[in-house]
Amino acid sequence: MSTREWTTAATALFLDAVDRLSDEQLAAPSALPGWSRAHVVAHVHGNALALGRLASWAATGTESRMYSSREARDAEIEQLAALPAAELRKLAHASAEELGRALDGLSPDQWQQPVVTATGRTVPATEIPWIRAREVAVHAVDLDAGVTFADLPDDLRTAVAVEVVTKRAAGPEGPALTAWLTGRSTEAPTLGPWL
């Protein structure tokens, strides 16, 4: 699958899980400490809008950052998580569809335009589908609503695992992680928070 196909498949998996949750279940805790399932949905909705801004940047050449600040992003998540469940579901579907249209509308030249991610990395717009695919895939699991990593397409699951291991191996967890992955240690390393 291409990263664009991963985006479509993972988005469908995420939205299907959201749609299966009752209003009460949406308000219940997610697998992420301190976040309800509504927080996860609000975050994924905001991510679609933010990546849409990057797609617009690639299409127009006019800088449009994902978020004005980390604090603004966090405040938006809190505000959206408090919305009625039906409204939050509708927003998540609408922003996913809007992002899909924006990505599908990019020309070959626009896909090569540099944009800046929320972490400050400058990347070509071709990275946007991967960022989104990873986001919706992992957060579909974080909903704690029956989706597991086994439900992801094999190649997407592998790509997520490779990215995570690569980042962790380059950090302070690297030596312990390498020892464990190579069978030189029987104890899994203690990992820091999600990257």
N, C-alpha and C positions, 0 to 999 in steps of 0.2 A: 504494500500500500504506500501511497505518497503521503507526505505530511498533511496535505489538504484532505485526503481521504481519512486519515487518522482523526483529523479535527471533526469531520462529519460523523464518524462512527462514535467517537468518545462523547461528542455533544449529545447525540441521540441517547446514548447509555445514561448520561447524567440526567437529561430532561425526563426520560422515562422513569428513572428512580424518583425524581422530584414529584412527578405526576401521580405516582403510586402512594405517596405519603399523604395521610390525612392531615387536616389542619393541626390537630393535636400532636401528631408525630413530627410535623415540621417544626413545631415549637420546642420539641424535646432535644436533649443534648446530642451533638454529633460526636464523631471519634476525635475531634480536635478539642483539646482542653480549653474550656471557657467559651466555646462557641456552640450555639444551637445549630440545628440543621438549617434554620432560616438564615443564620449568619453565613453559612457556607454558600447557600443559594445567592444571598446578597453579594457576597464576594465574587462569585462566578459571573453574576450579572454585571457587576462593576468592571470585571476583567474584560468582558466582551466590549463594553463601551470604551475602555482604555485602549484595547487593541484596535478598535475601530478608529480611534484617534491616530494611531500609528499608520493604519491603512490610508487614512486621509492625508497624512503627512507624505506618504509615499506617492499618492496620486497627485497632490497639488504642489509639493515642494515647500509648503508652508509648515513650519515647525509646529507640532502639536504633541506635547508630552503626554504620557499615559496618565499621570497624576500630577497635580500641582504640588503636593507634598504627601509624605507618609501619613501625617496627621489628618489631612483632608480625606485621604483614602479610608482611614480607619473610621472617621466620623461618618462617612457615607455608608459604610457597611453597617454601623450601628443603627443609623436612621432607616435604612432599607430593611433590616432584619425585623424592625418593629411594625412593618406594614402588614395589613391583612394578608393571610396566606394566598388567597386567590389572586390578589394584586401582584404579590411577589412572584408567583408562578408565571403570570402573564408577562411581567417584565423580563424574566429570565428567558422565556421563549422568544420574545420580540427582539431582545438584544442579540441573541444567538443568530436569529435570522438576518438581522441587519448586518452583523459582522460577516456572515457568509456572503451576502450580496456585495459588501465592500471588497472582500477578498477576490471574489469572482470577477469583479470589475477592473482589477489591476491589469495593466498591460505588461508585456515582457520587460520593457524598460523600467516601468514603475516598480516591479518586483525587485529590481536591483538597487533601488534608492536606499540610502542609509537612514535609519531611524534609531532612536535611543530607547532602550528598554527601561523598565522601572528600577533596575539595578545599576543603571548608568552605562551599560554596554552599548556601543554603537555596532549595529548589525544591519545587513541588508533586509529589506522587507520580506524576503523569502523565509526569514526566521519566524514571522508572525504565526503561520499555521502550526509550527512546532510548539511555540509557546502556548498557544491555545489548546492544542491536543493534550499536552502534558497537564495543563491546568484542569481541564474538565475530566480527564481520566483519573487523576489522583483524587480530585474532590468528589468524584462519583463514589469512590471507596470511602472517603471521609464522611459522607452522609450517613454511613452506618445503617444502610437501608437494604442490605442484601447483596450489593455489588461488591465483588472482590477483584483483586488483580487478575485472577484466573478468567474473569469475564472480558478482559481487554483482548484485542487482537494480539496474537503472539509477537508480531514484529514491533508493535507499539509498546507492549510490556517490556520487551528486551531493550528498546531504545531508552525508556525511562530508567530502567535498572542501570544501563551503561552510563547514562548521564550522572545519576546519583553516585554510583561507585567512583566514577572519575573525579567528581567534585570532592567527595569525602576522602578519597585516597590522597588527594593533593593537600589536604588539610591536616590538622593535628591528630585526627583519628586514623590517618593513613597507615602508620606502622601496625597498629593493633588490628585494623581491618584487613590488611594484607596477610597478616599472620593467620587470622581466622579463615579467610577465603582460600588460602593455600593449604589448609589442614594442619598448620603448624601450631595452632592453638585450638583448644576445645571450647573456649569461652568466647562468645560473641562480644564484640566491643560495645561499650556504652557510646551511643551516638548522640550528638547534639540535636538541637531543634531542626525542623524541616528547613531545607535550603531555600 
